[in-house]
Amino acid sequence: MPIYEYVCRACGRPFEHLHRRLNEPAPACPACGAKKSAKQLSSFSAKVGGGSMDMPPCASGGCCSRKCPSAGACKL
Ligand SMILES: [Zn+2]
């Protein structure tokens, strides 16, 4: 049973959650109860398998993890 690290996107509090089954929905924050937790990928780069994190817009320096051919292409 893997333990995943989450960060609440409502209050910013990090917490761990023990998953008992696959595809378990994201847990609610133990501090504020918001169901806006984002899974942390501690052993992988944020560029791998992201999607739950807010991606920076392509237009502002570099690009998002999707390696768009041109600025803003990821929004299409
Ligand atoms: Zn919270």
PDB file of the backbone (N, CA, C, O) and the ligand in Angstrom, with CONECT records:
HET     ZN  A 101       1
ATOM      1  N   MET A   1       0.853  -1.197   0.000  1.00  0.00           N
ATOM      2  CA  MET A   1       0.000   0.000   0.000  1.00  0.00           C
ATOM      3  C   MET A   1       0.882   1.237   0.000  1.00  0.00           C
ATOM      4  O   MET A   1       1.533   1.558   0.994  1.00  0.00           O
ATOM      5  N   PRO A   2       0.889   1.890  -1.079  1.00  0.00           N
ATOM      6  CA  PRO A   2       1.786   3.052  -1.197  1.00  0.00           C
ATOM      7  C   PRO A   2       1.266   4.262  -0.435  1.00  0.00           C
ATOM      8  O   PRO A   2       0.062   4.495  -0.330  1.00  0.00           O
ATOM      9  N   ILE A   3       2.191   5.000   0.077  1.00  0.00           N
ATOM     10  CA  ILE A   3       1.844   6.264   0.719  1.00  0.00           C
ATOM     11  C   ILE A   3       2.218   7.396  -0.226  1.00  0.00           C
ATOM     12  O   ILE A   3       3.358   7.498  -0.680  1.00  0.00           O
ATOM     13  N   TYR A   4       1.257   8.225  -0.506  1.00  0.00           N
ATOM     14  CA  TYR A   4       1.511   9.341  -1.405  1.00  0.00           C
ATOM     15  C   TYR A   4       1.563  10.640  -0.627  1.00  0.00           C
ATOM     16  O   TYR A   4       0.872  10.825   0.375  1.00  0.00           O
ATOM     17  N   GLU A   5       2.389  11.514  -1.113  1.00  0.00           N
ATOM     18  CA  GLU A   5       2.467  12.839  -0.515  1.00  0.00           C
ATOM     19  C   GLU A   5       1.589  13.798  -1.296  1.00  0.00           C
ATOM     20  O   GLU A   5       1.610  13.832  -2.527  1.00  0.00           O
ATOM     21  N   TYR A   6       0.830  14.562  -0.562  1.00  0.00           N
ATOM     22  CA  TYR A   6      -0.041  15.546  -1.193  1.00  0.00           C
ATOM     23  C   TYR A   6       0.245  16.926  -0.628  1.00  0.00           C
ATOM     24  O   TYR A   6       0.809  17.075   0.456  1.00  0.00           O
ATOM     25  N   VAL A   7      -0.154  17.908  -1.379  1.00  0.00           N
ATOM     26  CA  VAL A   7      -0.150  19.275  -0.873  1.00  0.00           C
ATOM     27  C   VAL A   7      -1.518  19.866  -1.136  1.00  0.00           C
ATOM     28  O   VAL A   7      -2.019  19.816  -2.259  1.00  0.00           O
ATOM     29  N   CYS A   8      -2.115  20.420  -0.111  1.00  0.00           N
ATOM     30  CA  CYS A   8      -3.419  21.046  -0.259  1.00  0.00           C
ATOM     31  C   CYS A   8      -3.256  22.345  -1.047  1.00  0.00           C
ATOM     32  O   CYS A   8      -2.442  23.206  -0.713  1.00  0.00           O
ATOM     33  N   ARG A   9      -4.052  22.450  -2.092  1.00  0.00           N
ATOM     34  CA  ARG A   9      -3.947  23.660  -2.901  1.00  0.00           C
ATOM     35  C   ARG A   9      -4.811  24.792  -2.340  1.00  0.00           C
ATOM     36  O   ARG A   9      -4.799  25.911  -2.854  1.00  0.00           O
ATOM     37  N   ALA A  10      -5.548  24.488  -1.293  1.00  0.00           N
ATOM     38  CA  ALA A  10      -6.352  25.537  -0.672  1.00  0.00           C
ATOM     39  C   ALA A  10      -5.562  26.250   0.419  1.00  0.00           C
ATOM     40  O   ALA A  10      -5.570  27.478   0.498  1.00  0.00           O
ATOM     41  N   CYS A  11      -4.874  25.469   1.266  1.00  0.00           N
ATOM     42  CA  CYS A  11      -4.143  26.091   2.375  1.00  0.00           C
ATOM     43  C   CYS A  11      -2.636  25.844   2.290  1.00  0.00           C
ATOM     44  O   CYS A  11      -1.873  26.404   3.077  1.00  0.00           O
ATOM     45  N   GLY A  12      -2.205  25.014   1.343  1.00  0.00           N
ATOM     46  CA  GLY A  12      -0.774  24.808   1.144  1.00  0.00           C
ATOM     47  C   GLY A  12      -0.137  23.820   2.095  1.00  0.00           C
ATOM     48  O   GLY A  12       1.085  23.677   2.113  1.00  0.00           O
ATOM     49  N   ARG A  13      -0.951  23.134   2.889  1.00  0.00           N
ATOM     50  CA  ARG A  13      -0.403  22.213   3.881  1.00  0.00           C
ATOM     51  C   ARG A  13      -0.057  20.873   3.237  1.00  0.00           C
ATOM     52  O   ARG A  13      -0.889  20.279   2.551  1.00  0.00           O
ATOM     53  N   PRO A  14       1.162  20.400   3.454  1.00  0.00           N
ATOM     54  CA  PRO A  14       1.521  19.083   2.938  1.00  0.00           C
ATOM     55  C   PRO A  14       1.039  17.982   3.878  1.00  0.00           C
ATOM     56  O   PRO A  14       1.032  18.161   5.096  1.00  0.00           O
ATOM     57  N   PHE A  15       0.641  16.858   3.318  1.00  0.00           N
ATOM     58  CA  PHE A  15       0.248  15.719   4.159  1.00  0.00           C
ATOM     59  C   PHE A  15       0.422  14.432   3.373  1.00  0.00           C
ATOM     60  O   PHE A  15       0.566  14.446   2.150  1.00  0.00           O
ATOM     61  N   GLU A  16       0.407  13.321   4.094  1.00  0.00           N
ATOM     62  CA  GLU A  16       0.557  12.020   3.451  1.00  0.00           C
ATOM     63  C   GLU A  16      -0.750  11.272   3.527  1.00  0.00           C
ATOM     64  O   GLU A  16      -1.540  11.448   4.454  1.00  0.00           O
ATOM     65  N   HIS A  17      -0.963  10.431   2.531  1.00  0.00           N
ATOM     66  CA  HIS A  17      -2.193   9.646   2.514  1.00  0.00           C
ATOM     67  C   HIS A  17      -1.876   8.226   2.077  1.00  0.00           C
ATOM     68  O   HIS A  17      -1.210   8.007   1.066  1.00  0.00           O
ATOM     69  N   LEU A  18      -2.355   7.280   2.841  1.00  0.00           N
ATOM     70  CA  LEU A  18      -2.146   5.872   2.519  1.00  0.00           C
ATOM     71  C   LEU A  18      -3.258   5.382   1.594  1.00  0.00           C
ATOM     72  O   LEU A  18      -4.439   5.414   1.940  1.00  0.00           O
ATOM     73  N   HIS A  19      -2.854   4.937   0.432  1.00  0.00           N
ATOM     74  CA  HIS A  19      -3.842   4.451  -0.522  1.00  0.00           C
ATOM     75  C   HIS A  19      -4.101   2.967  -0.294  1.00  0.00           C
ATOM     76  O   HIS A  19      -3.171   2.163  -0.231  1.00  0.00           O
ATOM     77  N   ARG A  20      -5.336   2.629  -0.177  1.00  0.00           N
ATOM     78  CA  ARG A  20      -5.710   1.238   0.048  1.00  0.00           C
ATOM     79  C   ARG A  20      -6.088   0.535  -1.245  1.00  0.00           C
ATOM     80  O   ARG A  20      -6.128  -0.694  -1.305  1.00  0.00           O
ATOM     81  N   ARG A  21      -6.357   1.297  -2.249  1.00  0.00           N
ATOM     82  CA  ARG A  21      -6.693   0.703  -3.539  1.00  0.00           C
ATOM     83  C   ARG A  21      -6.271   1.626  -4.667  1.00  0.00           C
ATOM     84  O   ARG A  21      -6.036   2.820  -4.480  1.00  0.00           O
ATOM     85  N   LEU A  22      -6.184   1.027  -5.841  1.00  0.00           N
ATOM     86  CA  LEU A  22      -5.792   1.828  -6.986  1.00  0.00           C
ATOM     87  C   LEU A  22      -6.912   2.785  -7.361  1.00  0.00           C
ATOM     88  O   LEU A  22      -8.090   2.547  -7.094  1.00  0.00           O
ATOM     89  N   ASN A  23      -6.504   3.854  -7.979  1.00  0.00           N
ATOM     90  CA  ASN A  23      -7.468   4.826  -8.479  1.00  0.00           C
ATOM     91  C   ASN A  23      -8.327   5.435  -7.385  1.00  0.00           C
ATOM     92  O   ASN A  23      -9.451   5.875  -7.627  1.00  0.00           O
ATOM     93  N   GLU A  24      -7.784   5.452  -6.194  1.00  0.00           N
ATOM     94  CA  GLU A  24      -8.505   6.094  -5.102  1.00  0.00           C
ATOM     95  C   GLU A  24      -8.521   7.606  -5.348  1.00  0.00           C
ATOM     96  O   GLU A  24      -7.493   8.187  -5.696  1.00  0.00           O
ATOM     97  N   PRO A  25      -9.659   8.233  -5.173  1.00  0.00           N
ATOM     98  CA  PRO A  25      -9.713   9.678  -5.407  1.00  0.00           C
ATOM     99  C   PRO A  25      -8.839  10.434  -4.417  1.00  0.00           C
ATOM    100  O   PRO A  25      -8.538   9.948  -3.327  1.00  0.00           O
ATOM    101  N   ALA A  26      -8.449  11.606  -4.814  1.00  0.00           N
ATOM    102  CA  ALA A  26      -7.585  12.419  -3.971  1.00  0.00           C
ATOM    103  C   ALA A  26      -8.258  12.681  -2.633  1.00  0.00           C
ATOM    104  O   ALA A  26      -9.441  13.019  -2.591  1.00  0.00           O
ATOM    105  N   PRO A  27      -7.524  12.529  -1.549  1.00  0.00           N
ATOM    106  CA  PRO A  27      -8.100  12.722  -0.217  1.00  0.00           C
ATOM    107  C   PRO A  27      -8.333  14.188   0.102  1.00  0.00           C
ATOM    108  O   PRO A  27      -7.720  15.081  -0.483  1.00  0.00           O
ATOM    109  N   ALA A  28      -9.218  14.405   1.029  1.00  0.00           N
ATOM    110  CA  ALA A  28      -9.455  15.776   1.475  1.00  0.00           C
ATOM    111  C   ALA A  28      -8.340  16.203   2.416  1.00  0.00           C
ATOM    112  O   ALA A  28      -7.732  15.374   3.093  1.00  0.00           O
ATOM    113  N   CYS A  29      -8.083  17.478   2.450  1.00  0.00           N
ATOM    114  CA  CYS A  29      -7.052  18.017   3.323  1.00  0.00           C
ATOM    115  C   CYS A  29      -7.445  17.805   4.785  1.00  0.00           C
ATOM    116  O   CYS A  29      -8.555  18.161   5.180  1.00  0.00           O
ATOM    117  N   PRO A  30      -6.551  17.232   5.592  1.00  0.00           N
ATOM    118  CA  PRO A  30      -6.869  17.001   7.002  1.00  0.00           C
ATOM    119  C   PRO A  30      -6.950  18.293   7.805  1.00  0.00           C
ATOM    120  O   PRO A  30      -7.510  18.318   8.901  1.00  0.00           O
ATOM    121  N   ALA A  31      -6.400  19.341   7.267  1.00  0.00           N
ATOM    122  CA  ALA A  31      -6.391  20.612   7.995  1.00  0.00           C
ATOM    123  C   ALA A  31      -7.633  21.449   7.727  1.00  0.00           C
ATOM    124  O   ALA A  31      -8.261  21.957   8.655  1.00  0.00           O
ATOM    125  N   CYS A  32      -7.984  21.589   6.449  1.00  0.00           N
ATOM    126  CA  CYS A  32      -9.095  22.474   6.116  1.00  0.00           C
ATOM    127  C   CYS A  32     -10.243  21.732   5.433  1.00  0.00           C
ATOM    128  O   CYS A  32     -11.322  22.295   5.246  1.00  0.00           O
ATOM    129  N   GLY A  33     -10.015  20.469   5.059  1.00  0.00           N
ATOM    130  CA  GLY A  33     -11.090  19.678   4.477  1.00  0.00           C
ATOM    131  C   GLY A  33     -11.334  19.917   3.008  1.00  0.00           C
ATOM    132  O   GLY A  33     -12.247  19.336   2.421  1.00  0.00           O
ATOM    133  N   ALA A  34     -10.524  20.770   2.408  1.00  0.00           N
ATOM    134  CA  ALA A  34     -10.699  21.053   0.987  1.00  0.00           C
ATOM    135  C   ALA A  34     -10.272  19.852   0.156  1.00  0.00           C
ATOM    136  O   ALA A  34      -9.248  19.226   0.431  1.00  0.00           O
ATOM    137  N   LYS A  35     -11.051  19.542  -0.842  1.00  0.00           N
ATOM    138  CA  LYS A  35     -10.684  18.430  -1.723  1.00  0.00           C
ATOM    139  C   LYS A  35      -9.933  18.956  -2.936  1.00  0.00           C
ATOM    140  O   LYS A  35     -10.309  18.736  -4.087  1.00  0.00           O
ATOM    141  N   LYS A  36      -8.864  19.653  -2.625  1.00  0.00           N
ATOM    142  CA  LYS A  36      -8.056  20.225  -3.698  1.00  0.00           C
ATOM    143  C   LYS A  36      -6.611  19.808  -3.522  1.00  0.00           C
ATOM    144  O   LYS A  36      -5.696  20.585  -3.794  1.00  0.00           O
ATOM    145  N   SER A  37      -6.409  18.604  -3.077  1.00  0.00           N
ATOM    146  CA  SER A  37      -5.044  18.166  -2.850  1.00  0.00           C
ATOM    147  C   SER A  37      -4.374  17.798  -4.162  1.00  0.00           C
ATOM    148  O   SER A  37      -4.995  17.220  -5.054  1.00  0.00           O
ATOM    149  N   ALA A  38      -3.111  18.137  -4.264  1.00  0.00           N
ATOM    150  CA  ALA A  38      -2.320  17.819  -5.443  1.00  0.00           C
ATOM    151  C   ALA A  38      -1.277  16.789  -5.053  1.00  0.00           C
ATOM    152  O   ALA A  38      -0.537  16.974  -4.087  1.00  0.00           O
ATOM    153  N   LYS A  39      -1.223  15.705  -5.812  1.00  0.00           N
ATOM    154  CA  LYS A  39      -0.268  14.657  -5.488  1.00  0.00           C
ATOM    155  C   LYS A  39       1.143  15.127  -5.786  1.00  0.00           C
ATOM    156  O   LYS A  39       1.414  15.722  -6.829  1.00  0.00           O
ATOM    157  N   GLN A  40       2.034  14.850  -4.850  1.00  0.00           N
ATOM    158  CA  GLN A  40       3.436  15.200  -5.036  1.00  0.00           C
ATOM    159  C   GLN A  40       4.178  13.999  -5.589  1.00  0.00           C
ATOM    160  O   GLN A  40       4.013  12.877  -5.110  1.00  0.00           O
ATOM    161  N   LEU A  41       4.978  14.239  -6.580  1.00  0.00           N
ATOM    162  CA  LEU A  41       5.787  13.165  -7.137  1.00  0.00           C
ATOM    163  C   LEU A  41       7.196  13.335  -6.599  1.00  0.00           C
ATOM    164  O   LEU A  41       8.031  14.005  -7.207  1.00  0.00           O
ATOM    165  N   SER A  42       7.447  12.722  -5.456  1.00  0.00           N
ATOM    166  CA  SER A  42       8.693  12.986  -4.751  1.00  0.00           C
ATOM    167  C   SER A  42       9.896  12.397  -5.457  1.00  0.00           C
ATOM    168  O   SER A  42      10.990  12.957  -5.386  1.00  0.00           O
ATOM    169  N   SER A  43       9.711  11.268  -6.140  1.00  0.00           N
ATOM    170  CA  SER A  43      10.870  10.606  -6.733  1.00  0.00           C
ATOM    171  C   SER A  43      10.992  10.868  -8.231  1.00  0.00           C
ATOM    172  O   SER A  43      11.912  10.385  -8.891  1.00  0.00           O
ATOM    173  N   PHE A  44      10.059  11.630  -8.741  1.00  0.00           N
ATOM    174  CA  PHE A  44      10.139  11.942 -10.158  1.00  0.00           C
ATOM    175  C   PHE A  44      10.167  13.448 -10.361  1.00  0.00           C
ATOM    176  O   PHE A  44       9.747  14.218  -9.497  1.00  0.00           O
ATOM    177  N   SER A  45      10.653  13.836 -11.479  1.00  0.00           N
ATOM    178  CA  SER A  45      10.594  15.250 -11.828  1.00  0.00           C
ATOM    179  C   SER A  45       9.151  15.665 -12.051  1.00  0.00           C
ATOM    180  O   SER A  45       8.319  14.866 -12.480  1.00  0.00           O
ATOM    181  N   ALA A  46       8.874  16.899 -11.762  1.00  0.00           N
ATOM    182  CA  ALA A  46       7.522  17.407 -11.972  1.00  0.00           C
ATOM    183  C   ALA A  46       7.172  17.406 -13.449  1.00  0.00           C
ATOM    184  O   ALA A  46       6.005  17.540 -13.819  1.00  0.00           O
ATOM    185  N   LYS A  47       8.176  17.255 -14.285  1.00  0.00           N
ATOM    186  CA  LYS A  47       7.915  17.253 -15.721  1.00  0.00           C
ATOM    187  C   LYS A  47       7.378  15.909 -16.193  1.00  0.00           C
ATOM    188  O   LYS A  47       6.883  15.783 -17.313  1.00  0.00           O
ATOM    189  N   VAL A  48       7.482  14.905 -15.323  1.00  0.00           N
ATOM    190  CA  VAL A  48       7.030  13.573 -15.706  1.00  0.00           C
ATOM    191  C   VAL A  48       5.642  13.314 -15.147  1.00  0.00           C
ATOM    192  O   VAL A  48       5.438  13.330 -13.933  1.00  0.00           O
ATOM    193  N   GLY A  49       4.721  13.084 -16.010  1.00  0.00           N
ATOM    194  CA  GLY A  49       3.381  12.693 -15.589  1.00  0.00           C
ATOM    195  C   GLY A  49       2.672  13.738 -14.769  1.00  0.00           C
ATOM    196  O   GLY A  49       1.884  13.403 -13.884  1.00  0.00           O
ATOM    197  N   GLY A  50       2.934  14.988 -15.041  1.00  0.00           N
ATOM    198  CA  GLY A  50       2.254  16.046 -14.314  1.00  0.00           C
ATOM    199  C   GLY A  50       0.769  16.048 -14.629  1.00  0.00           C
ATOM    200  O   GLY A  50       0.173  14.993 -14.849  1.00  0.00           O
ATOM    201  N   GLY A  51       0.189  17.199 -14.650  1.00  0.00           N
ATOM    202  CA  GLY A  51      -1.222  17.266 -14.994  1.00  0.00           C
ATOM    203  C   GLY A  51      -2.061  17.735 -13.839  1.00  0.00           C
ATOM    204  O   GLY A  51      -3.062  18.423 -14.042  1.00  0.00           O
ATOM    205  N   SER A  52      -1.679  17.381 -12.624  1.00  0.00           N
ATOM    206  CA  SER A  52      -2.450  17.838 -11.481  1.00  0.00           C
ATOM    207  C   SER A  52      -1.947  19.204 -10.988  1.00  0.00           C
ATOM    208  O   SER A  52      -2.645  19.936 -10.287  1.00  0.00           O
ATOM    209  N   MET A  53      -0.736  19.503 -11.377  1.00  0.00           N
ATOM    210  CA  MET A  53      -0.180  20.774 -10.957  1.00  0.00           C
ATOM    211  C   MET A  53      -0.519  21.847 -11.997  1.00  0.00           C
ATOM    212  O   MET A  53      -0.715  21.549 -13.175  1.00  0.00           O
ATOM    213  N   ASP A  54      -0.582  23.060 -11.551  1.00  0.00           N
ATOM    214  CA  ASP A  54      -0.813  24.142 -12.485  1.00  0.00           C
ATOM    215  C   ASP A  54       0.426  24.356 -13.337  1.00  0.00           C
ATOM    216  O   ASP A  54       1.534  24.506 -12.823  1.00  0.00           O
ATOM    217  N   MET A  55       0.224  24.368 -14.625  1.00  0.00           N
ATOM    218  CA  MET A  55       1.364  24.548 -15.503  1.00  0.00           C
ATOM    219  C   MET A  55       1.591  26.028 -15.785  1.00  0.00           C
ATOM    220  O   MET A  55       0.641  26.792 -15.953  1.00  0.00           O
ATOM    221  N   PRO A  56       2.841  26.418 -15.833  1.00  0.00           N
ATOM    222  CA  PRO A  56       3.133  27.809 -16.176  1.00  0.00           C
ATOM    223  C   PRO A  56       2.799  28.046 -17.641  1.00  0.00           C
ATOM    224  O   PRO A  56       2.936  27.138 -18.462  1.00  0.00           O
ATOM    225  N   PRO A  57       2.373  29.226 -17.970  1.00  0.00           N
ATOM    226  CA  PRO A  57       2.068  29.526 -19.382  1.00  0.00           C
ATOM    227  C   PRO A  57       3.329  29.524 -20.212  1.00  0.00           C
ATOM    228  O   PRO A  57       4.397  29.928 -19.752  1.00  0.00           O
ATOM    229  N   CYS A  58       3.191  29.066 -21.436  1.00  0.00           N
ATOM    230  CA  CYS A  58       4.349  28.972 -22.317  1.00  0.00           C
ATOM    231  C   CYS A  58       4.974  30.326 -22.593  1.00  0.00           C
ATOM    232  O   CYS A  58       6.185  30.444 -22.776  1.00  0.00           O
ATOM    233  N   ALA A  59       4.140  31.330 -22.618  1.00  0.00           N
ATOM    234  CA  ALA A  59       4.617  32.634 -23.056  1.00  0.00           C
ATOM    235  C   ALA A  59       5.683  33.218 -22.122  1.00  0.00           C
ATOM    236  O   ALA A  59       6.528  34.001 -22.554  1.00  0.00           O
ATOM    237  N   SER A  60       5.642  32.836 -20.851  1.00  0.00           N
ATOM    238  CA  SER A  60       6.567  33.451 -19.902  1.00  0.00           C
ATOM    239  C   SER A  60       7.782  32.574 -19.652  1.00  0.00           C
ATOM    240  O   SER A  60       7.799  31.796 -18.698  1.00  0.00           O
ATOM    241  N   GLY A  61       8.771  32.685 -20.475  1.00  0.00           N
ATOM    242  CA  GLY A  61      10.033  32.008 -20.243  1.00  0.00           C
ATOM    243  C   GLY A  61       9.916  30.505 -20.279  1.00  0.00           C
ATOM    244  O   GLY A  61       9.030  29.947 -19.633  1.00  0.00           O
ATOM    245  N   GLY A  62      10.769  29.840 -21.002  1.00  0.00           N
ATOM    246  CA  GLY A  62      10.716  28.399 -21.079  1.00  0.00           C
ATOM    247  C   GLY A  62       9.384  27.950 -21.621  1.00  0.00           C
ATOM    248  O   GLY A  62       8.767  28.632 -22.439  1.00  0.00           O
ATOM    249  N   CYS A  63       8.955  26.822 -21.168  1.00  0.00           N
ATOM    250  CA  CYS A  63       7.677  26.325 -21.654  1.00  0.00           C
ATOM    251  C   CYS A  63       7.147  25.343 -20.626  1.00  0.00           C
ATOM    252  O   CYS A  63       7.841  24.999 -19.670  1.00  0.00           O
ATOM    253  N   CYS A  64       5.951  24.905 -20.820  1.00  0.00           N
ATOM    254  CA  CYS A  64       5.400  23.907 -19.925  1.00  0.00           C
ATOM    255  C   CYS A  64       6.021  22.550 -20.236  1.00  0.00           C
ATOM    256  O   CYS A  64       6.836  22.435 -21.152  1.00  0.00           O
ATOM    257  N   SER A  65       5.648  21.543 -19.494  1.00  0.00           N
ATOM    258  CA  SER A  65       6.278  20.235 -19.635  1.00  0.00           C
ATOM    259  C   SER A  65       5.915  19.535 -20.931  1.00  0.00           C
ATOM    260  O   SER A  65       6.471  18.486 -21.255  1.00  0.00           O
ATOM    261  N   ARG A  66       4.993  20.110 -21.662  1.00  0.00           N
ATOM    262  CA  ARG A  66       4.578  19.418 -22.884  1.00  0.00           C
ATOM    263  C   ARG A  66       5.427  19.758 -24.101  1.00  0.00           C
ATOM    264  O   ARG A  66       5.181  19.263 -25.202  1.00  0.00           O
ATOM    265  N   LYS A  67       6.426  20.605 -23.892  1.00  0.00           N
ATOM    266  CA  LYS A  67       7.346  20.933 -24.983  1.00  0.00           C
ATOM    267  C   LYS A  67       6.621  21.398 -26.235  1.00  0.00           C
ATOM    268  O   LYS A  67       6.751  20.808 -27.308  1.00  0.00           O
ATOM    269  N   CYS A  68       5.867  22.449 -26.074  1.00  0.00           N
ATOM    270  CA  CYS A  68       5.101  22.990 -27.195  1.00  0.00           C
ATOM    271  C   CYS A  68       6.052  23.514 -28.274  1.00  0.00           C
ATOM    272  O   CYS A  68       7.125  24.038 -27.974  1.00  0.00           O
ATOM    273  N   PRO A  69       5.645  23.366 -29.514  1.00  0.00           N
ATOM    274  CA  PRO A  69       6.471  23.893 -30.611  1.00  0.00           C
ATOM    275  C   PRO A  69       6.540  25.411 -30.616  1.00  0.00           C
ATOM    276  O   PRO A  69       7.506  25.989 -31.114  1.00  0.00           O
ATOM    277  N   SER A  70       5.533  26.052 -30.074  1.00  0.00           N
ATOM    278  CA  SER A  70       5.553  27.520 -30.024  1.00  0.00           C
ATOM    279  C   SER A  70       4.861  27.987 -28.760  1.00  0.00           C
ATOM    280  O   SER A  70       4.083  27.254 -28.149  1.00  0.00           O
ATOM    281  N   ALA A  71       5.155  29.212 -28.379  1.00  0.00           N
ATOM    282  CA  ALA A  71       4.588  29.751 -27.158  1.00  0.00           C
ATOM    283  C   ALA A  71       3.070  29.722 -27.187  1.00  0.00           C
ATOM    284  O   ALA A  71       2.450  30.142 -28.164  1.00  0.00           O
ATOM    285  N   GLY A  72       2.486  29.231 -26.128  1.00  0.00           N
ATOM    286  CA  GLY A  72       1.033  29.237 -26.037  1.00  0.00           C
ATOM    287  C   GLY A  72       0.371  28.058 -26.715  1.00  0.00           C
ATOM    288  O   GLY A  72      -0.851  27.920 -26.658  1.00  0.00           O
ATOM    289  N   ALA A  73       1.155  27.201 -27.359  1.00  0.00           N
ATOM    290  CA  ALA A  73       0.572  26.090 -28.110  1.00  0.00           C
ATOM    291  C   ALA A  73      -0.136  25.097 -27.195  1.00  0.00           C
ATOM    292  O   ALA A  73      -1.054  24.395 -27.620  1.00  0.00           O
ATOM    293  N   CYS A  74       0.292  25.043 -25.949  1.00  0.00           N
ATOM    294  CA  CYS A  74      -0.295  24.064 -25.047  1.00  0.00           C
ATOM    295  C   CYS A  74      -1.730  24.413 -24.682  1.00  0.00           C
ATOM    296  O   CYS A  74      -2.463  23.577 -24.154  1.00  0.00           O
ATOM    297  N   LYS A  75      -2.122  25.626 -24.960  1.00  0.00           N
ATOM    298  CA  LYS A  75      -3.492  26.031 -24.623  1.00  0.00           C
ATOM    299  C   LYS A  75      -4.477  25.669 -25.722  1.00  0.00           C
ATOM    300  O   LYS A  75      -5.690  25.808 -25.561  1.00  0.00           O
ATOM    301  N   LEU A  76      -3.940  25.206 -26.834  1.00  0.00           N
ATOM    302  CA  LEU A  76      -4.828  24.894 -27.947  1.00  0.00           C
ATOM    303  C   LEU A  76      -5.538  23.565 -27.710  1.00  0.00           C
ATOM    304  O   LEU A  76      -6.332  23.132 -28.545  1.00  0.00           O
TER     305      LEU A  76
HETATM  306 ZN    ZN A 101      -6.022  22.516   3.234  1.00  0.00          ZN2+
END
